[in-house]
Structure formats: structure tokens, C-alpha cells
Amino acid sequence: MGSLWIFFVLYCILGLFTFGIATPSGLFLPIILMGSAYGRMLGGVMGSYTSIDQGLYAVLGAASLMAGSMRMTVSLCVIFLELTNNLLLLPITMIVLLIAKTVGDSFNPSIYDIILHLKGLPFLEANPEPWMRNLSVSDLGDAKPPVVTLQGVEKVARIVDVLKNTTHNAFPVLDEAEVVPQAGLATGAIELHGLILRAHLVKVLKKRWFLTEKRRTEEWEVREKFPWDELAEREDNFDDVAITSSEMQMYVDLHPLTNTTPYTVMENMSVAKALVLFRQVGLRHLLIVPKIQVSGMSPVVGILTRQDLRAYNILQAFPHLEKSKGRKAN
């Protein structure tokens, strides 16, 4: 029994290191060994009260620890059925797996979800939380700082200021709309031209593609300066770019480098529906547009990323949702 205790404690300590480091050490074998060790110890304690073989306790201990930590059920049944090659153990293994998973779900997320949270990886669940239906995307946009926008033909000084003071990966590009008198639109309306990536802005600064006057460029000018393979590179560090004071007063035409067909949603769309769209299409940015466009109003009221749609981050911004979630669970 003493050797089993030493074995169990040693693998628990080593498992703490293998769980967090970026090496392909895996979680299956450490958890199986730890579960088998405490199952065998429980079998030793129960030996005087039952005639069940201690090896069965070890198998069920490994199954319970894996189900309680990884929250897997059907796949574990198949794995342990292949390990034991005994179909008679299937019912009791299923019962142990269901009990372990139920107990684990009542305390904390699975070990994989915990690791994703600790590493800050923006993983979105396949199904939205029920309380997300009562929250609109405009609520998420209001909880964030105001969206940073750029003009279609922007000053170099403005671009440098935006890149230095923000960490956003994309910026909406706005233009003055062409007003049609018959449509009844007011003058001075602003339209959404598209979305430009931070990497493309950095590429413009490094290439010094500046204009001395505020004008739109031709398509052939862009093709000569920016080959498609260079635009595909994700380069967002411009610390080594030195911009002179005279260049700061020049202009950059952002129209040719802008994605003119970004995904947009109405401000009254529910967060649940936006999350499903974001995940199924594999988006990186989702623009929020107003339901009614009036003169002088920005055509973009917010921008959402994966981090904004994570349930944990939403609950941090709206703590009352966590309380209502707990009341429904009770």
C-alpha cells in the first residue's frame, strides 16, 4: 500500500507539469495511471469487506478519473472495453463514467476547458448559452471602448496614431456616401466602405505608399506596389518604421486594400445567433451596424471578435447574467 501511495503522489506532481507545458506528453496515460493507483488503493481498503478483485477497482478508478477530468463517456467505454476485452464489465463501467462525469460537471469545467482558459485561447463552444438569447450584440458593443474607424483616404499621422495607441487587428473604413435625391437621404451621410487589416496598414507604412494630395488611386498602381503574396503575410510590427514629419502630413488611399464585403449584423441581433454565425463561418471580425441609418450617425456601432463572444468574457462584463444563470440552475 505504501508503494501505491508513493506512485500516486509522484504521478500527481509530474502530471501538474505535463498538463501545462507545450510538449506532446499527453494526458491519457498520466490520468490512467493515477486513476488506477487510487482505484487499487481503494480496492485494498475494501478487500476485507468484499470479494471483488482489486484489479477491477483499478480499472474503474482509471475510468472514473478520466471521465471526471475529461468529461468523455462513449469513447471511454470503447477504450476500456478494448483494454479489458470483457463485455461483462461494460454496464458497471458505464455507470462509473456517468457518475464521475455528473459529479465533475457540478464542480468545474473539463481539464481541456481549464487549459484553454489559462492559455487565453478564444475557443467558442458549439452551442450558445441559453442566457445569450436575452442579450443583443449592441449591448456587447456598448460594453467595449468606442470603435476606431478610418477614412477612405486617410492621413499618415492618423494611421500611425491608431497603430500606436490600439491593439486592434482590423479597422472599419468609412466614406461619404453618394446621395441620391430621389431616395430622400440627407446630405453628409456616411457609408461603410469595408474593413482593413492591421497588417495591411503596417505594409503601407513600410512600403511608404504615400500621396501628396488627397485622392483615390488607380487599380494598376496598387498591383505594382503590393503583390498578392505580400498582402497575405501577417506582419503587424511597425516599431522599426521611421516616419518623418513631412510624411506625416501625406495621405494614404485605403480603398484598394479594404475588404469591401465584411460580415455585418444588425445591432438588435441576439448574441446567441451572432455566436453561431461567427463559429460556423469561421470569422475573425463581425461588424455591428445600426438598424436605422440617419445623417451624421456612424454606419458602424461596434466590432466583435472571438474574445468578445466567449461566455466567460461576457459574464465578466455583465455579472448579473451569472446570478440569473445560477437561479435558473437551482
N, C-alpha and C positions, 0 to 999 in steps of 0.2 A: 504493500500500500504506500510506503514511503517513497519508493521509486516512481510510482504513478503521480504522486503529488509534485515531485521534482520535475518530472516530464511535463506535467500540465502547466506549472508556473513558468517553466523555461520557454515553452512554446507560446504562452500568452505574451511574454515580454518580447520575444522575437517577432511575433505577429504584429505587435504595435509598430515595429519598424517597417515590415514588409507592406503593411497596409498603406502607408503614406508616401513611400519613396517611389520614384518613377523608374522602376525596374520590373521586368516581366517575371516576377516571383510568384504571382498568382495568389488567390485567396482560398481556392478549393482545398488544397492539401493541408495548409495550416489549420483550417477550420475543421476538417475531417479528423485530424489528429487530436486537436483539443477536445472536440466533442466525444471522440472515442475514449479519451483518457478520463473525462469526468463521468461518462457513462459506465466505464469499467469500475471506477471508484464507487459509484452508486450501487453497482452490482455486488461489490464486495461488502458494502454496508448491509444490503438486503439479503445477503447469502444465507443467513441463519433463519430468515422468515419465509423464503420461497425456494423452490427447486429450479427456477428458471436459470438457464445457462448465462454466465456472466458475459459471454461474447455477444449475446443478444442485447444486453444493456449497452455494450459498446457501439453496436450498430445503430440502435435507436438514439443514443446520445449524439452520435455524429449527425444523424438525420435531423434531430431537433435543433442543434446549434446552427446548422446550415439554413434550415427553414426560418429560424428566428432572426438570423442576421441578414440573409439574402432575400428572404420572402419568396422563395421558389417552392412549388408544390409538385406539379405533374412531372416536371423534368427530374426532380429529385427522386420521385417514385421509380422512374425508369432506371436511373443511375444505380440506386440501391438494389433494385431487382436484379440488375445485371451483376452487381458485386456479390450478392448472396446466392444468386441462382436458385432461389427458393420462393416459389409462388405463394406459399402459405404465410410468408411474412408481409405480404402486400397489405392486407387490411390493417394490421397494427401499425405499420409504417405510415399509412395514410392518416390514421388517427393522430399519431405523434406529429406529423407535419402540419396538420390543420391546427392543432392546439398551439404549437410553437409559433406559427405564423399569426394566429389571432392574438396571442399574448404580446408578440413583438409589435404588431400594429397599434396596440393600445398604449404603447410607451413612446416609440420614436420611429423615424423612417428607417428604411433599409440601409445597410452599410454602404451601398453604392450611392444612394442619395446623399448620405452624410459626406462622403468623399467629394462628390460633385459640389456640394455647398462649401466645403472647406477650401477647395481649389478655385472657387468662384466661377465655375463653368456654367454658362447660361443655358442649361438644359430645360426644355419645355416638355411638360407632361402631355401625353396623347389626348387626354380628356381634361377640359377645364373644370375648375371647382364650381360647385353649384352657386356660390355667392357671387361669382363673376358675372352672372346674368343681371344682377342688380346694379352693376357699375358700368358706366359708359366710358368710352375712350377719351372723351373731353375731360372727364374727372382725372384721368391719369395725366393728360396734358397740362391741366391746371396745377397739379402737384409738382411738376417739373419747372425748372427755370424757363424763361421765355425762349422760344425757338429763335435761332440765329439764322438770318437769311442774307442772301447776296443778290445784287443786281445783275442783270444780264451782261452789262458792260460795267465792270467794277474797277475801282481804283486799286492800285497795287498796295497802297498803305492800308486800305481796309482789309484786304486779304491777309496781309502779314499780321495785322492786329487780331483777326479772327483765329488764325492758326496758333498764335502765341497764347491767347487767353482762353481757348477752349480745347477740349479733347474729343470733340465730335468727329465721327468718321464720314459724315455727309451733311450737306447744307442745301436747303431749298433755294432755287434761283427764281427770282421774280422779275416781271416785266410789266410795263404799262400796256394795258390791253387796247387792242384796236376796237374802238367803239363804233357800233352800227346804229345809226339814228333810229331806224325802224324798230330795233329791239327795245328801245326805251331805256338803255343803260346810261348812267350818269358819266360825265367826263371824269377823268382821273382814276378810273378803275384800274385795279392791279390784277394781273393774271399769274398763275403758276406756270412757269416755263418748264421746270423739271428739277432734277436732283443731281448735284455734282459731288463726287467723292473727294475726300481729303487728299488722297494720294494723287489725284489729278491736279489739284491746286499746287501741291508741292512740286509736281513735274513742271508746271507752268513757271514757277519761280526759278527752278534750277535751269530751265532752258532759256529763261529771260525772254519769254514771248510777250513783249510789252508793246503797247501802241502809244504814240504821242498824242493822238486825238481820240475822242470818244466816238467810236464807230464799230460797226459789225464787220467781221472778216468774211472772206470767201472760203468755200469748202476746200479748194486746192491749197490754200495757204496752210490749213491745218494738217492736211495729209502729208505735206512736205516736212513739217516740223515735228509731227507726232505719229510715228509708225504705230500700227495696231499692237505689235508685240510689246512696245514700251508702255503703252497705256494699260496693258494687262498686269504690269508689275505693281505690287502693293508696297509703295515706298512713301512713308509719311514722316520722315525725319528731315527737317529743313534747317537744323541748327547751324550747319556749315555753309548755308547760303547767305552771302553778304549783299544786301540791297542798299544802294546809295540813296542819298536824299533826293536826287533828281529823278531816280527811277520810282521812288515812292509816289510821285505825282503823275506817273503814267497810268495807262488803263490796260485792262485785260478783257478780251471778249470771251465770256464763259459759255456762250451758246453752243459752239461746236463740241464741247467736252461734256455737255449736260445730257443726262438720261431724261428724255422728254416724255417717257411713259412710265413714271413710277407708280407703284401701287398706292392708292388713296382710299380712305374710308370716311364716311360721314361722322361728324362729331357725336351723333346720338347712337352710334353702333355700340352694342354691348361688348365688354371686354372678352367675354366667352367666345363670341363669334369672331372677334379680331384675332384671338389666340389660335383658333382653328385655322383661319386663313393664313396666318403668319407661319404656322408649323407645316401645313400641308403644301404650301407653295415654296417653302424654304427661303423666306425673305430675310433681308438684313435690316431694312428700314421700312417703315409704314407711316405715310403722311396722313395727318388728320386735317380734313378740310371742313369749313363751316357749312351748315345746312342752307343758309341764306347768305348770298354774296351782296354786299352793299358797297357803295362808294367810300373809299378811304379805309376800308377794312382789309386786313391781310388775308389772302386766299389760303393761308396755312396757319392753323391754330396750334399745331404741335407735331411732333415726330416721335414714333415709338420704335424701340429696339427690343431685342430679346430680353435684356435685363429688366426692362420696364414691364414685361408681361409675365415675369416669374411670380408665382404665388407668394413666395417669401418676401420679395421686394414690395409687392402691392400691400401686403399686411403691415410692413414697416411704415408705409406712407398713410395707411388707413387702419389704425389699430382697432377701431370699433368693429371692423369686419371680423377680426379674430374673436371678439366677445360674442357676436351673433352666431359665429360658426360653432363656438362652444355650447351655446344654448340649444342650437338645433341638434347637436350630437347628444345632449343629455335628454 
